[in-house]
């Protein structure tokens, strides 16, 4: 089943940046890893080079950072 980044519950600024770079659908490692990371759970992802492992980690980290900044009243630079 193909899903979109919208379905992964990524924050709007991060979702916008992903779209501006032309990414429409997450890779399999991103589909499985992003929800786990957003839930704050530990994960181990193994996939070939070039399959999006770094983004599977970084997208949720930046998204959670954005949410924390909003809650604390800090300025988030997009």
N, C-alpha and C positions, 0 to 999 in steps of 0.2 A: 504494500500500500504506500503510495507516494503522499507525503504530507508537505505542508508549506511551513516556512518559518513563523507565520502568523499563528499556527496551531501549537507552537511550542511555548507560548506565553512569555515571549521575550518583551522587555520594556520597549516602549515606542521609540525613544532615541536610537537604541541599538538596532531595532527592526528597520528604522529609516536608513541608517548607515549601511546595513547589509543590502537593502534594496538598491541604494544608490550605487553600490559596487556591482550590481547586476546579479546578485545571488538570489534565486527564487526558491529553490528547494534544498533542504539540508541533505547531506550525505547520510548513509546508514549509521555511521559512528556518531554523527551529530544528532540524528533522530533518537538514538538510544541514550546518548550521554548528556545532552542538554537538560532534559527533564530531571535526571538524577542529580546533576549539579545544582539545579535551581531548588531542589528539595533539600539541599544541604547534606546529601549523603556522599559517602566515599565511593569512588569508582576506579576501575582500572579498565582502560580501553586499549585494545590492540588492533591495529589496522595498518595497511601498507602506507608507505610514504605518499603524501599528496592526497589523502582521503579526507582531510579536515579535522584531524585530531586536535590541533592547536585551537581552532575555532570552537570545537566542542567544549573546550575548557574556558577559553577567553570570553566567549559570548555571555555565558552565565555570570562569570566574575564581574564583568563590566555592568551587566544588568543589575546584579545585587548591589554593586557599589552605587549605582544611580539611585536605587530605592533607599539605601541607607542615607545618602545625601539628602534626599527629599524629607525623610523622617527627622533628620537632625537639623534641617534648615541650612545645610551647607550648600555652597554654590557648586553645581555640577557643570563642567565645561564640556560642551558637545563638540 
